[in-house]
Amino acid sequence: MEHSRVALPEPSYLARIGEIAYTMSSMEWTILGDIHRLEADVPEALLLDQLEPEMTSGIAAKIKAATTEMTGGPTKEYLIAVYRALYAAAAIRNDVLHARPATHPSGSQRLLRAETTNKQTTGVRFWIDDEWIDEAIFKLNDLLTAMNDRRPPLS
C-alpha cells in the first residue's frame, strides 16, 4: 500500500477527516441515487448526468433552481431539504479541504483554516481539531436527518 510522503497526523485524526469526506459523498449520492426514481416528479433539469459532475454547492444550486418550477408536494419538500442540507454541508467540506497542515498548540499536527468572506481572508483562523470535528459531524447528522425525514419512501 502506497502512503503519502508528507508527515501525517495520527491515524485516528485522519479517520475523522475521512469520516467527514465520506459523509459528504454519501449525502450527495443520496439525492443523485434518488433522481432516477423521482424523475416523474422533478424537472428535466435534474438529470443525473447534469448533477453528477457538480461539487456539493453546485448540486444544491441546481436543485434549488429546479424547485422554483415545481408545485408543492413531498418531492419538492424533499428537494428543498436536500439543497439546504447540501449548502450547509458544503461549508463544512470547504473548511476541511481548504485548511492547511500546522502544528496545534498541543503539539499534534492538525488542519488550520483561514476564515474567508467573499474570497477574502478575515484575519480569523480556526483549528480543525477534535472539538471542531465533533461539531461538524453533529451538524452533518442533523442535516442527514432533515433530508431523510422528507425523503420519499423507496418503493
N, C-alpha and C positions, 0 to 999 in steps of 0.2 A: 504494500500500500504506500503510495507516494504521499509525502507531507510537505507543507509549505516550508520555505526556508526562513521565514520570519520567526522571531521569538514569539511564541504563543502564550496566552494566559492558560490557567489550569483548565483541564477538560470540562469540569463542571460549569464554568463560566461560558465556555464555547457552546456547550449543550443548551444552555439557557438562551443564548443568542440564536442558536439554531431553532429552538422551540418557537421563538417569535417569527422567524422566517417561514417555518413550516406552517404555522397557524395562518399567516397571511396568505400563503399559497392555497391552503385549504378553503379559506373564506372566498378567494377568487374562484376556485374550482366549484364551489357550491353553486354559484349563480351560472357559471359557464356550463356546468353539467346539467343545470335545470333548463337552459334555454330551449333545447330540443323539445322537452315535454310540455313547455309552456308556449310553444310557437303559435298556437291558435289564438292566444290572448295577448301577445306582445306585438308591437310594431315591427315591420320588416327591418328597421334599422338595428334591431337587436339580434343579429345573426352571429353565430359563434365565430365565423371567420373574420368578422369585424371587431369583435371584442377581445378575442384571444391574444392578438399582438400587443394590446394596450397594457400599460402599467396600471397599478391599482387605482390611482386617481382618474386615469383615462377611462377605465371601465365604469367608474362611478359617474363620470361626466356624461358618458353616452347613455347610461341607464336613466339618469336624471332627465336628460333632454327627451328621451323616449316617453317618459311618464307623462309629460305635458300633453301628449297626443292621446292618452288613454282615458277611458271613462273609469269611474270608481269601481272598486271590487277587490277581491282577495289578491289577485295577481298584482294589481297596481300597488296595494298596500305592502306586499312583499317586496316589490322592486324599490319602493321608497325606503323601506327598512334596509335593503341591501345597499343602495347608494349612500345613505347616511353612514352606515357601518364602514363601507369601504373608504369614504373620505376620512373618517376618524382613524381608521387603521393605517391609511397611507401616511399620516403624520407620524405615527409610531415607526413605521417602516423607514421613513426618511431620517428620523432621528438616529436609528441604528446604522443605516447604510451610509450616512454622511458624517458619522462620528469618526474620530481619529484615535489610534492607539496612543496611550500615555500612561505614565506611572501615577497611580492613585496615591493619595496621602497614606494609605495603609501599606504601600509598598508593592501592591499587586498591579498587574497590567489590566487596564480597563479601557473602554472607549470613552472619549471625551467629545462632547458635541458643542459646537458654537451655535447659539440660538440665532435664528435669522428671521427677518421680516422683509418681505418684498425683495428677496435675493440679496439682502444686505445683512451683515452681522450686526447684532445689537450690543456686543461687548459682554454679553452674559454667556457663560459656559456652564454645562452641567455634565455630571458623570452618568454613564450608562452602567450603573452599579446594581448590586442585588436589589436594593430598595426600588430603584427605577424599574428594573425588570419585573419585580413583583407587581408594581402598579400597572405596568403595560399589559402584563398577562391578565390581571384582574379586569382591565378595561376591554381587552380583546374578548375575554369570556363573556362580558356583558353585551358586547356587540354581536357575538355569535348567538347569544340567547335572543336578542332582539330580532335577528334575521330568522332564526329557526322558529320562533313563536309565530311568525307570519308566513312561513314557508308553506305553500300548498302541499297537501299530503301526496305522497307517492302513490301512484295507482298501479 
